[in-house]
Amino acid sequence: MHKTIRKIFDTKICERLESMHILLVGAGGIGSEFLKSIITIGCKNIDIIDIDTIDITNLNRQFLFKKKDVKKHKSIVARERALKHRKDLNINAYTFDVCTMKGSDISKYDYVINALDNIKARKYVNKLCITEKKVLIEAGSTGYNGQVYPIFSNETKCYNCEEKPKNKTYAICTIRQTPSLPEHCVAWGKLIFETFFCKNDNETLIDIKKHIEEESKKRNMDKEEIIRFIFNYLFHDTINELISLKKDYTIMPKPILFEENSKQEPHNIEKLNQEMPNNLKTTDNKIADKIAGKIAGKIAENNSIQLSSQNIWDKEKCIEMYVSTFNKLYKYLNIKKTTEEYLIFDKDDDDCINFITCLSNLRMINFSIKQKSKFDIQSIAGNIIPAISSTNAIVAAFQAAQLVHVIEHFELLKEKETEQNGDNKKEINLRDSKAKHIWIKNVVNGNKIFSRGNIVNAENLETPNPNCYVCQQPVINIYIKNFNDITLNSFVKEICMNELSFLYPFLDNQDRNIFDYDTFLENDDDYMKSLSNSLHEWGIKHDDILTLTDSQDTKNQIEIHLKEDKSLENLYLINNKLTKKRKTEVATIEERPTKSAKKMKFIPEDDIIIVEKMETNDDKKVEEIIIDNIENNEESVVVID
């Protein structure tokens, strides 16, 4: 540790910094900056987890990586760079998905640092740290805004204590027939991309795909004909169909036709000569074309100073990009497919975003909607707000600072515990420490306009939300002698229903339902047979966490932390058993009482989800598409680099 650092911090804190073992989850924009900060102040024992690889688009804001590192794993390259800076580090890099970690994997670390780029993974790490009672330093950035705050079980609010910004929903009929916003067109473009190139179960645009398949077979089209036919069908034929439906359009849609034999018009010699100096004037068409080409090249060179991703493509540019990108992606087309190769939507894949950009902009031209740049469309389609490198550096520095405050708090707590007697013990929690909730804003915040304020604000840490289903939800430790010896049927009957008094149980293992009381009442033979499988056969392992819910009262929910202990005398042992009011009649599985009126269903979180809602008036199904809210809400910064 540098001697200057020892002058700043107390000796005990310096020793703790050098001896502690931290887990850094994410080595991207914030993670790479935090790594530089933490090894500078003396931390030696670090584990890094990041499943992502380095993309060329990362290099403009993640300065730990170089061009030669593209396609390598971020965590591995970050470890190599750190070891070049300090050779005495005990640093390890892992490339697995953080959502596969268990509580026992977290328990060996003193502190956990979150530098993740998606809400699902952040929720999962938050839950693990709450369960294992580990301090988590959470952070996020979006554009010029950011936030940092420590999380500790039962002392501060956790990541799930506050409701995250809700998604915007757009009806499929609006997207397909009456788009009025750029977001409608981008959603349509992304759906087209997924329908044509991805292995997708989404059947929203399946009619378009089937029509193209039928016509291509009927006419025996080759590659160029298919590309041209798809263009004309999407932007000409279907638009004419919509016009014939006589929808109530404010501005009538304009069809766009792909002209097969379009040729470049010769340059007007008279007009060109008027703009040229006397020594460059000519009467030769070929020479005129060459001069015009050089002028056009010079203009293009000047325009290239601007960021190409910020430019808005005109119709000709969109058509040009459509043809060139489609040719690159053609082998993945789900029409006349000969291989099982598919694409996955990736906001950082240039061909993917180019294709969606040209589709979206052509759709906007169809419906006279103001077009968007590739940069804007990438943000909408990828549900992200582009990250700023300086914001990431500031956020990472505050993460390191908050970590020091947390360490200082626990060192002080140790001293207080030794000084105070058991009877006069005064409770001190993390909210009483120097640790704060830090906000980084894109504007100066003052009480009055034009008055001096702070770009960085610190607020006191808040108490946990009493209704939080993560940090305030009861957790029960259940020890099983052998997962092979207890069936799911016995587990539900003896433990969930009899011991824990959940008479209408609904049991989940992460995102998968393993017992549904309503399905059980239907007495399906296959389902009843599956209940005779052991917990091991159901894929339940040591250290798994199950969520148990009463399907008639979804607020009644607990978590079951399962552990295997072969030294047990009995089949199972329940630790920290809840005391609940039991009903006078204890139901058993064999009795099968009447079907519950309420059923809890899991809906996965995806970037784009198709859901169905039932209208109360005429029972018609209205499909909707959900797009993440990317508005810059300064009160709730939730999306990070």
C-alpha positions as CSV (number, residue, x, y, z in Angstrom):
1,M,0.0,0.0,0.0
2,H,1.3,3.5,-0.9
3,K,2.5,5.5,2.1
4,T,0.1,8.4,1.2
5,I,-2.9,6.1,1.6
6,R,-1.6,5.2,5.1
7,K,-1.6,8.8,6.0
8,I,-5.2,9.2,5.0
9,F,-6.7,6.1,6.7
10,D,-6.4,4.6,10.1
11,T,-3.9,1.7,10.5
12,K,-6.7,-0.8,11.2
13,I,-8.6,0.2,8.0
14,C,-5.4,-0.1,5.9
15,E,-4.7,-3.6,7.3
16,R,-8.3,-4.5,6.6
17,L,-8.1,-3.2,3.0
18,E,-5.0,-5.4,2.4
19,S,-6.4,-8.5,4.0
20,M,-10.1,-8.5,2.9
21,H,-11.4,-10.6,0.1
22,I,-13.8,-8.9,-2.3
23,L,-15.9,-10.1,-5.2
24,L,-16.3,-7.8,-8.2
25,V,-19.3,-8.7,-10.3
26,G,-18.8,-7.2,-13.8
27,A,-15.7,-5.9,-15.5
28,G,-17.2,-3.5,-17.9
29,G,-17.5,0.3,-17.7
30,I,-17.9,0.7,-14.0
31,G,-16.1,-2.6,-13.1
32,S,-12.9,-1.9,-14.9
33,E,-12.7,1.6,-13.4
34,F,-13.4,0.2,-9.9
35,L,-10.7,-2.4,-10.3
36,K,-8.1,0.4,-11.0
37,S,-9.3,2.4,-7.9
38,I,-9.4,-0.6,-5.5
39,I,-5.9,-1.9,-6.3
40,T,-4.5,1.7,-6.0
41,I,-5.7,2.0,-2.4
42,G,-4.2,-1.3,-1.4
43,C,-6.7,-4.2,-1.9
44,K,-4.9,-7.4,-2.8
45,N,-7.5,-10.3,-2.8
46,I,-10.0,-9.9,-5.6
47,D,-12.2,-12.2,-7.6
48,I,-13.7,-11.0,-10.9
49,I,-16.8,-12.5,-12.5
50,D,-17.9,-11.5,-16.0
51,I,-19.3,-13.7,-18.7
52,D,-19.1,-11.0,-21.4
53,T,-16.4,-10.7,-24.1
54,I,-14.8,-7.4,-25.2
55,D,-16.5,-5.8,-28.2
56,I,-15.0,-3.1,-30.4
57,T,-17.8,-0.8,-29.2
58,N,-16.5,-1.1,-25.6
59,L,-13.2,0.5,-26.3
60,N,-14.4,4.1,-26.4
61,R,-15.4,4.0,-22.7
62,Q,-13.7,1.0,-21.1
63,F,-10.1,2.1,-21.2
64,L,-8.7,-1.0,-19.5
65,F,-9.1,-2.8,-22.8
66,K,-7.2,-2.4,-26.1
67,K,-8.1,-3.3,-29.7
68,K,-6.0,-6.5,-29.5
69,D,-8.3,-7.7,-26.7
70,V,-11.5,-7.7,-28.8
71,K,-13.4,-11.1,-28.4
72,K,-11.5,-12.0,-25.2
73,H,-13.3,-12.3,-21.9
74,K,-13.4,-9.0,-19.9
75,S,-12.6,-10.6,-16.6
76,I,-9.5,-12.4,-17.9
77,V,-8.1,-9.3,-19.6
78,A,-8.9,-7.2,-16.5
79,R,-6.9,-9.6,-14.4
80,E,-3.9,-9.5,-16.7
81,R,-3.9,-5.6,-16.7
82,A,-4.2,-5.6,-12.9
83,L,-1.2,-7.9,-12.5
84,K,0.9,-5.7,-14.8
85,H,0.1,-2.8,-12.4
86,R,0.8,-4.8,-9.2
87,K,2.4,-8.2,-9.3
88,D,1.6,-9.1,-5.6
89,L,-2.1,-9.3,-6.2
90,N,-4.1,-12.4,-5.4
91,I,-6.6,-12.0,-8.2
92,N,-8.8,-14.6,-10.0
93,A,-11.0,-14.3,-13.1
94,Y,-14.1,-16.3,-13.8
95,T,-16.3,-16.3,-17.0
96,F,-19.5,-18.0,-15.8
97,D,-23.0,-16.5,-15.5
98,V,-23.4,-14.9,-12.0
99,C,-26.9,-16.1,-11.9
100,T,-25.6,-19.7,-11.5
101,M,-23.9,-18.8,-8.2
102,K,-25.2,-20.2,-4.9
103,G,-25.1,-18.7,-1.4
104,S,-22.1,-20.8,-0.4
105,D,-20.2,-19.2,-3.3
106,I,-20.8,-15.7,-1.9
107,S,-20.2,-16.6,1.8
108,K,-16.4,-16.8,1.4
109,Y,-16.1,-13.1,0.5
110,D,-16.0,-10.1,2.9
111,Y,-17.6,-7.6,0.5
112,V,-19.4,-7.8,-2.9
113,I,-19.2,-5.1,-5.5
114,N,-21.9,-4.8,-8.2
115,A,-21.0,-3.4,-11.6
116,L,-23.6,-5.2,-13.7
117,D,-25.5,-4.1,-16.8
118,N,-28.9,-5.8,-16.4
119,I,-31.6,-5.7,-13.7
120,K,-32.1,-9.5,-13.5
121,A,-28.5,-10.2,-12.5
122,R,-28.4,-7.3,-10.1
123,K,-31.6,-8.6,-8.4
124,Y,-30.0,-12.0,-8.1
125,V,-26.8,-10.8,-6.5
126,N,-28.8,-8.6,-4.2
127,K,-30.8,-11.6,-3.1
128,L,-27.7,-13.7,-2.5
129,C,-26.0,-11.0,-0.4
130,I,-29.2,-10.5,1.7
131,T,-29.4,-14.3,2.3
132,E,-25.7,-14.6,3.3
133,K,-25.7,-11.3,5.2
134,K,-22.9,-9.8,3.1
135,V,-22.4,-6.1,2.4
136,L,-23.1,-5.2,-1.3
137,I,-21.9,-2.0,-2.8
138,E,-24.5,-1.3,-5.5
139,A,-23.8,1.2,-8.3
140,G,-25.3,2.3,-11.7
141,S,-24.9,4.9,-14.3
142,T,-27.0,6.1,-17.2
143,G,-25.6,8.9,-19.4
144,Y,-24.3,11.6,-17.1
145,N,-26.3,10.3,-14.1
146,G,-25.2,7.7,-11.5
147,Q,-25.7,6.4,-8.0
148,V,-23.8,4.4,-5.4
149,Y,-25.1,3.0,-2.2
150,P,-24.2,0.1,0.2
151,I,-26.8,-2.6,1.0
152,F,-26.8,-4.7,4.2
153,S,-29.4,-7.1,5.4
154,N,-32.0,-5.6,7.8
155,E,-30.1,-2.3,8.1
156,T,-30.5,-0.5,4.8
157,K,-32.9,-0.8,1.9
158,C,-31.9,-3.4,-0.7
159,Y,-32.0,-3.2,-4.5
160,N,-35.6,-4.7,-4.5
161,C,-37.0,-2.3,-1.9
162,E,-37.9,0.3,-4.5
163,E,-40.0,-0.4,-7.5
164,K,-38.1,-0.1,-10.7
165,P,-39.4,2.1,-13.6
166,K,-42.2,0.2,-15.3
167,N,-42.1,-0.8,-19.0
168,K,-44.0,1.0,-21.6
169,T,-46.6,-1.1,-23.5
170,Y,-47.7,-0.7,-27.1
171,A,-50.4,-2.7,-28.7
172,I,-49.4,-5.0,-31.5
173,C,-52.1,-3.6,-33.7
174,T,-50.6,-0.1,-33.2
175,I,-47.2,-1.4,-34.2
176,R,-48.4,-3.2,-37.3
177,Q,-51.1,-0.9,-38.6
178,T,-51.0,2.6,-37.1
179,P,-47.5,3.5,-35.8
180,S,-47.1,7.1,-34.7
181,L,-43.9,7.0,-32.7
182,P,-40.3,6.1,-33.6
183,E,-40.5,3.5,-30.8
184,H,-43.3,1.7,-32.7
185,C,-41.2,1.4,-35.8
186,V,-38.1,0.3,-33.9
187,A,-40.2,-2.4,-32.1
188,W,-41.5,-3.5,-35.5
189,G,-37.9,-3.6,-37.0
190,K,-36.7,-5.7,-34.1
191,L,-39.5,-8.1,-34.4
192,I,-38.8,-8.5,-38.2
193,F,-35.1,-9.2,-37.4
194,E,-36.1,-11.8,-34.8
195,T,-38.7,-13.4,-37.1
196,F,-36.2,-13.7,-40.0
197,F,-32.9,-14.5,-38.3
198,C,-33.5,-15.7,-34.7
199,K,-34.6,-19.0,-33.2
200,N,-37.7,-17.4,-31.8
201,D,-41.0,-18.7,-30.4
202,N,-42.6,-15.3,-30.9
203,E,-45.3,-15.7,-33.5
204,T,-46.4,-12.1,-33.7
205,L,-45.3,-11.7,-37.3
206,I,-45.5,-15.3,-38.3
207,D,-48.0,-14.5,-41.1
208,I,-45.4,-12.3,-42.8
209,K,-42.8,-15.1,-42.7
210,K,-45.3,-17.7,-44.0
211,H,-46.4,-15.5,-46.9
212,I,-42.7,-15.0,-47.9
213,E,-42.0,-18.7,-47.6
214,E,-44.9,-19.6,-49.8
215,E,-44.2,-17.0,-52.5
216,S,-40.5,-17.9,-52.6
217,K,-41.3,-21.6,-53.2
218,K,-44.0,-20.9,-55.7
219,R,-41.7,-18.6,-57.8
220,N,-38.5,-20.5,-57.1
221,M,-36.7,-17.3,-56.1
222,D,-33.0,-17.0,-55.8
223,K,-31.2,-15.0,-53.1
224,E,-31.4,-11.5,-54.8
225,E,-35.1,-12.1,-55.7
226,I,-35.9,-13.0,-52.1
227,I,-34.2,-9.9,-50.7
228,R,-36.0,-7.7,-53.2
229,F,-39.4,-9.4,-52.6
230,I,-39.1,-9.1,-48.8
231,F,-38.4,-5.4,-49.2
232,N,-41.3,-4.7,-51.5
233,Y,-43.7,-6.8,-49.4
234,L,-42.8,-5.0,-46.2
235,F,-42.6,-1.4,-47.4
236,H,-44.9,-1.4,-50.5
237,D,-47.4,-4.2,-50.6
238,T,-48.4,-4.2,-47.0
239,I,-48.6,-0.4,-46.9
240,N,-51.0,-0.4,-49.9
241,E,-53.1,-3.0,-48.0
242,L,-53.2,-0.7,-45.0
243,I,-54.2,2.2,-47.3
244,S,-57.0,0.1,-48.8
245,L,-58.3,-0.6,-45.2
246,K,-59.0,3.2,-45.0
247,K,-57.6,3.6,-41.5
248,D,-58.0,6.9,-39.8
249,Y,-54.5,8.2,-40.6
250,T,-53.5,11.8,-39.9
251,I,-51.1,11.5,-42.9
252,M,-51.7,8.9,-45.5
253,P,-48.9,6.2,-45.5
254,K,-46.4,6.3,-48.5
255,P,-45.4,3.0,-50.1
256,I,-41.7,2.6,-51.0
257,L,-40.8,0.4,-54.0
258,F,-37.5,-1.3,-54.5
259,E,-36.7,-0.4,-58.2
260,E,-34.9,-3.4,-59.7
261,N,-33.1,-1.7,-62.6
262,S,-32.4,1.7,-61.1
263,K,-29.4,3.3,-62.8
264,Q,-27.4,6.3,-61.7
265,E,-28.4,9.4,-63.7
266,P,-25.5,11.1,-65.6
267,H,-24.4,14.4,-64.1
268,N,-25.8,17.6,-65.6
269,I,-22.8,19.1,-67.4
270,E,-24.3,22.6,-67.7
271,K,-25.1,22.7,-64.0
272,L,-21.7,21.3,-63.1
273,N,-19.8,23.8,-65.3
274,Q,-21.7,26.7,-63.5
275,E,-20.2,25.5,-60.2
276,M,-16.7,24.9,-61.5
277,P,-13.8,27.3,-62.1
278,N,-13.0,28.0,-65.8
279,N,-10.0,25.6,-65.9
280,L,-12.2,22.6,-64.8
281,K,-15.1,23.2,-67.2
282,T,-15.8,20.3,-69.6
283,T,-18.1,19.0,-72.3
284,D,-17.2,15.4,-71.8
285,N,-19.8,13.3,-69.9
286,K,-17.1,10.9,-68.6
287,I,-14.9,13.7,-67.4
288,A,-17.9,15.4,-65.8
289,D,-18.7,12.2,-63.9
290,K,-15.1,11.9,-62.6
291,I,-15.1,15.5,-61.4
292,A,-18.4,15.1,-59.7
293,G,-17.2,11.9,-58.1
294,K,-14.2,13.7,-56.7
295,I,-16.3,16.5,-55.3
296,A,-18.7,14.0,-53.8
297,G,-15.8,12.2,-52.2
298,K,-14.5,15.4,-50.7
299,I,-17.9,16.3,-49.3
300,A,-18.2,12.8,-47.8
301,E,-14.7,13.1,-46.3
302,N,-15.7,16.4,-44.6
303,N,-19.0,14.8,-43.4
304,S,-17.0,11.9,-41.9
305,I,-15.8,14.2,-39.2
306,Q,-19.2,13.8,-37.7
307,L,-20.0,10.6,-35.9
308,S,-21.5,8.3,-38.5
309,S,-23.8,6.7,-35.8
310,Q,-25.3,10.2,-35.2
311,N,-26.3,10.7,-38.8
312,I,-29.9,10.1,-40.0
313,W,-30.0,8.0,-43.1
314,D,-32.1,9.1,-46.0
315,K,-34.2,6.7,-48.1
316,E,-31.4,5.8,-50.5
317,K,-29.0,5.1,-47.7
318,C,-31.5,2.9,-45.9
319,I,-32.1,0.9,-49.1
320,E,-28.3,0.6,-49.6
321,M,-27.8,-0.6,-46.0
322,Y,-30.8,-3.0,-46.3
323,V,-29.3,-4.8,-49.3
324,S,-25.7,-4.9,-48.1
325,T,-26.6,-6.0,-44.5
326,F,-29.2,-8.6,-45.8
327,N,-26.5,-10.1,-48.0
328,K,-24.2,-10.6,-44.9
329,L,-27.0,-12.1,-42.8
330,Y,-28.7,-14.2,-45.6
331,K,-27.2,-17.5,-44.5
332,Y,-29.2,-17.2,-41.2
333,L,-32.5,-16.4,-42.9
334,N,-35.3,-18.6,-41.7
335,I,-36.5,-19.2,-45.2
336,K,-35.2,-22.0,-47.4
337,K,-32.9,-22.8,-44.4
338,T,-30.4,-25.6,-44.9
339,T,-28.5,-25.2,-41.6
340,E,-29.4,-24.8,-37.9
341,E,-27.5,-21.6,-37.5
342,Y,-29.4,-18.7,-35.9
343,L,-28.6,-15.2,-34.7
344,I,-29.3,-13.7,-31.3
345,F,-30.2,-10.0,-31.0
346,D,-27.2,-8.1,-29.8
347,K,-27.3,-4.3,-29.4
348,D,-23.5,-4.2,-29.9
349,D,-23.5,-6.2,-33.2
350,D,-23.1,-3.8,-36.0
351,D,-24.9,-5.8,-38.7
352,C,-27.8,-6.4,-36.4
353,I,-28.2,-2.7,-35.5
354,N,-27.6,-1.7,-39.1
355,F,-30.4,-4.0,-40.3
356,I,-32.9,-2.8,-37.6
357,T,-31.9,0.9,-38.3
358,C,-32.7,0.7,-42.0
359,L,-35.9,-1.2,-41.4
360,S,-37.0,1.2,-38.7
361,N,-36.2,4.3,-40.7
362,L,-37.9,3.0,-43.8
363,R,-41.0,2.3,-41.7
364,M,-40.8,5.9,-40.4
365,I,-40.7,7.2,-44.0
366,N,-43.8,5.0,-44.7
367,F,-45.7,6.7,-42.0
368,S,-44.2,10.2,-42.1
369,I,-42.6,9.9,-38.7
370,K,-39.5,11.8,-37.8
371,Q,-36.5,9.5,-38.4
372,K,-33.9,8.5,-35.9
373,S,-30.1,8.0,-36.1
374,K,-28.5,4.7,-35.7
375,F,-27.3,5.8,-32.2
376,D,-30.9,6.5,-31.1
377,I,-32.3,3.3,-32.6
378,Q,-29.6,1.3,-30.9
379,S,-30.6,2.8,-27.6
380,I,-34.3,2.1,-28.1
381,A,-33.8,-1.5,-29.5
382,G,-31.2,-2.4,-26.8
383,N,-33.2,-0.8,-24.0
384,I,-30.1,1.1,-22.8
385,I,-29.0,4.7,-22.3
386,P,-25.5,5.0,-23.7
387,A,-22.8,5.1,-21.0
388,I,-20.3,7.9,-20.5
389,S,-16.8,7.0,-19.5
390,S,-16.3,10.0,-17.1
391,T,-19.6,9.1,-15.3
392,N,-18.4,5.5,-14.9
393,A,-15.1,6.7,-13.4
394,I,-16.8,9.0,-10.9
395,V,-19.3,6.2,-9.9
396,A,-16.4,3.7,-9.5
397,A,-14.4,6.1,-7.3
398,F,-17.4,6.6,-5.1
399,Q,-17.9,2.9,-4.9
400,A,-14.4,2.6,-3.5
401,A,-15.0,5.5,-1.1
402,Q,-18.2,3.9,0.2
403,L,-16.4,0.6,0.7
404,V,-13.9,2.3,2.9
405,H,-16.7,3.9,4.9
406,V,-18.3,0.5,5.4
407,I,-15.0,-1.0,6.5
408,E,-14.5,1.8,9.0
409,H,-18.0,1.2,10.3
410,F,-17.4,-2.4,11.1
411,E,-14.0,-1.8,12.6
412,L,-15.7,0.8,14.9
413,L,-18.4,-1.7,15.7
414,K,-15.9,-4.2,16.9
415,E,-14.4,-1.6,19.2
416,K,-17.8,-0.6,20.6
417,E,-18.7,-4.3,21.3
418,T,-15.5,-4.8,23.4
419,E,-16.0,-1.6,25.3
420,Q,-19.7,-1.9,26.1
421,N,-21.2,-4.4,28.6
422,G,-23.9,-6.8,27.4
423,D,-26.6,-5.0,29.5
424,N,-25.8,-1.5,28.2
425,K,-25.1,-2.5,24.6
426,K,-26.2,0.2,22.2
427,E,-27.2,-0.9,18.7
428,I,-25.3,0.8,15.9
429,N,-26.2,0.0,12.3
430,L,-24.8,1.0,8.9
431,R,-27.2,3.9,8.6
432,D,-25.3,5.6,11.5
433,S,-22.0,5.4,9.7
434,K,-20.3,7.7,7.2
435,A,-21.6,5.6,4.3
436,K,-24.2,7.4,2.2
437,H,-26.4,7.1,-0.8
438,I,-24.5,9.0,-3.5
439,W,-26.2,10.6,-6.5
440,I,-24.3,11.9,-9.5
441,K,-26.4,14.3,-11.5
442,N,-26.1,15.8,-15.0
443,V,-27.0,19.3,-13.7
444,V,-25.9,21.3,-10.7
445,N,-28.5,20.9,-8.0
446,G,-29.2,24.1,-5.9
447,N,-32.2,25.4,-3.9
448,K,-32.7,28.3,-6.3
449,I,-32.2,28.8,-10.0
450,F,-28.8,30.2,-10.9
451,S,-27.6,29.5,-7.4
452,R,-24.5,27.4,-6.5
453,G,-25.2,23.7,-5.9
454,N,-23.7,20.2,-6.1
455,I,-23.3,17.9,-9.0
456,V,-22.8,15.1,-6.4
457,N,-25.2,14.8,-3.6
458,A,-25.1,12.5,-0.5
459,E,-28.2,11.3,1.3
460,N,-28.6,9.2,4.5
461,L,-29.1,5.5,3.9
462,E,-32.8,4.5,4.1
463,T,-34.4,1.8,6.2
464,P,-35.6,-1.4,4.5
465,N,-39.0,-1.3,2.9
466,P,-41.1,-3.4,5.3
467,N,-43.0,-4.8,2.3
468,C,-39.9,-5.9,0.4
469,Y,-40.3,-9.5,-0.7
470,V,-36.5,-10.0,-0.7
471,C,-34.9,-8.4,2.4
472,Q,-37.9,-8.6,4.6
473,Q,-39.1,-12.0,3.5
474,P,-38.7,-14.8,6.0
475,V,-36.0,-17.4,5.2
476,I,-36.1,-20.9,6.6
477,N,-33.1,-23.2,6.6
478,I,-34.2,-26.8,6.0
479,Y,-31.7,-29.6,6.2
480,I,-32.4,-32.8,4.2
481,K,-30.5,-36.0,4.9
482,N,-30.5,-37.1,1.3
483,F,-32.1,-35.5,-1.7
484,N,-32.5,-38.9,-3.3
485,D,-34.6,-40.2,-0.4
486,I,-37.4,-37.6,-0.3
487,T,-39.9,-37.2,-3.1
488,L,-41.4,-33.9,-4.1
489,N,-44.8,-35.3,-3.0
490,S,-43.4,-35.9,0.5
491,F,-41.6,-32.6,0.7
492,V,-44.8,-30.7,-0.2
493,K,-47.1,-32.8,2.1
494,E,-44.9,-33.1,5.2
495,I,-42.9,-29.9,5.1
496,C,-44.7,-27.2,3.1
497,M,-48.3,-28.2,4.2
498,N,-48.0,-29.8,7.6
499,E,-44.9,-28.2,9.1
500,L,-45.1,-24.7,7.6
501,S,-48.9,-24.6,7.3
502,F,-49.1,-23.6,3.6
503,L,-52.3,-25.3,2.7
504,Y,-52.4,-24.2,-0.9
505,P,-48.7,-24.3,-1.8
506,F,-47.1,-22.9,-4.9
507,L,-43.4,-23.9,-5.1
508,D,-40.7,-22.3,-7.3
509,N,-37.1,-23.2,-7.9
510,Q,-35.7,-19.9,-9.2
511,D,-37.7,-19.2,-12.4
512,R,-39.2,-22.7,-12.7
513,N,-42.4,-23.8,-11.0
514,I,-42.0,-27.3,-9.5
515,F,-45.4,-27.6,-7.6
516,D,-48.7,-25.9,-8.5
517,Y,-51.6,-26.7,-6.2
518,D,-54.2,-25.9,-8.9
519,T,-52.5,-28.3,-11.4
520,F,-52.4,-30.9,-8.6
521,L,-56.1,-30.7,-8.2
522,E,-56.7,-31.4,-11.9
523,N,-55.4,-35.0,-11.1
524,D,-53.4,-35.2,-14.4
525,D,-51.8,-38.7,-14.5
526,D,-48.4,-37.5,-15.8
527,Y,-48.2,-34.6,-13.3
528,M,-49.2,-37.0,-10.4
529,K,-46.5,-39.4,-11.5
530,S,-43.8,-36.7,-11.6
531,L,-44.5,-35.9,-7.9
532,S,-43.1,-39.3,-7.1
533,N,-39.7,-38.2,-8.3
534,S,-37.1,-37.4,-5.7
535,L,-35.8,-33.8,-5.1
536,H,-32.6,-34.9,-6.8
537,E,-34.5,-36.0,-9.9
538,W,-36.2,-32.6,-10.0
539,G,-32.8,-31.0,-10.3
540,I,-32.8,-29.6,-6.7
541,K,-29.3,-29.4,-5.2
542,H,-27.6,-28.5,-2.0
543,D,-27.8,-24.7,-1.3
544,D,-30.8,-24.1,-3.6
545,I,-33.4,-21.6,-2.5
546,L,-37.0,-22.4,-3.1
547,T,-39.8,-19.8,-3.0
548,L,-43.0,-21.0,-1.2
549,T,-46.2,-19.1,-1.8
550,D,-49.8,-19.5,-0.7
551,S,-51.7,-19.5,-4.0
552,Q,-54.8,-18.1,-2.2
553,D,-52.8,-15.3,-0.5
554,T,-49.7,-14.2,-2.6
555,K,-48.5,-12.0,0.2
556,N,-47.9,-15.1,2.3
557,Q,-44.5,-16.1,1.0
558,I,-41.3,-17.4,2.4
559,E,-37.9,-18.7,1.1
560,I,-36.7,-22.1,1.9
561,H,-32.9,-22.5,1.9
562,L,-32.2,-26.2,1.3
563,K,-29.1,-27.9,2.5
564,E,-28.1,-31.5,2.4
565,D,-26.7,-33.0,5.7
566,K,-26.0,-36.8,5.6
567,S,-25.3,-36.8,9.4
568,L,-28.9,-36.2,10.3
569,E,-30.7,-38.9,12.2
570,N,-34.1,-38.0,10.7
571,L,-35.1,-37.4,7.1
572,Y,-35.1,-33.6,7.6
573,L,-34.6,-30.8,10.1
574,I,-36.2,-27.4,10.0
575,N,-34.2,-24.5,11.5
576,N,-35.8,-21.2,12.4
577,K,-39.3,-22.6,12.0
578,L,-42.0,-19.9,11.6
579,T,-44.8,-19.7,14.1
580,K,-48.0,-19.3,12.1
581,K,-51.6,-19.6,13.0
582,R,-52.7,-23.0,11.7
583,K,-56.1,-23.8,10.5
584,T,-58.2,-26.2,12.6
585,E,-58.2,-28.8,9.8
586,V,-54.8,-29.6,8.4
587,A,-55.2,-30.6,4.8
588,T,-53.2,-33.4,3.2
589,I,-52.4,-34.0,-0.4
590,E,-54.7,-37.0,-0.5
591,E,-57.7,-35.0,0.6
592,R,-57.5,-32.6,-2.3
593,P,-59.8,-29.8,-1.2
594,T,-61.6,-27.5,-3.7
595,K,-59.6,-25.8,-6.3
596,S,-58.1,-22.5,-5.2
597,A,-59.5,-19.3,-6.6
598,K,-56.3,-17.5,-7.1
599,K,-53.1,-18.7,-8.9
600,M,-49.8,-17.0,-9.1
601,K,-48.0,-17.1,-12.4
602,F,-44.4,-16.4,-13.3
603,I,-43.8,-14.0,-16.3
604,P,-40.1,-13.9,-17.4
605,E,-38.4,-10.6,-17.8
606,D,-37.2,-10.2,-21.4
607,D,-36.2,-7.2,-23.4
608,I,-39.4,-7.6,-25.5
609,I,-42.3,-9.6,-24.2
610,I,-45.6,-10.4,-25.9
611,V,-48.4,-10.6,-23.4
612,E,-52.2,-10.9,-23.7
613,K,-54.8,-9.1,-21.8
614,M,-58.5,-9.9,-21.7
615,E,-61.0,-7.1,-22.3
616,T,-63.9,-7.1,-20.0
617,N,-66.4,-5.9,-22.5
618,D,-66.2,-8.2,-25.5
619,D,-63.6,-10.8,-24.3
620,K,-61.3,-10.0,-27.3
621,K,-57.6,-10.6,-26.9
622,V,-55.4,-7.6,-27.2
623,E,-51.8,-8.4,-27.7
624,E,-49.2,-5.9,-26.5
625,I,-45.5,-5.5,-26.8
626,I,-43.4,-4.3,-23.9
627,I,-40.4,-2.0,-24.4
628,D,-38.2,-1.0,-21.5
629,N,-38.6,2.6,-20.5
630,I,-35.4,4.4,-21.6
631,E,-36.4,7.9,-20.5
632,N,-33.8,9.6,-18.3
633,N,-35.6,9.7,-15.0
634,E,-33.2,11.5,-12.6
635,E,-35.1,10.2,-9.6
636,S,-34.4,6.6,-10.4
637,V,-31.2,5.6,-12.1
638,V,-31.4,1.9,-12.8
639,V,-29.6,1.1,-16.0
640,I,-25.9,0.9,-16.0
641,D,-23.1,0.6,-18.6
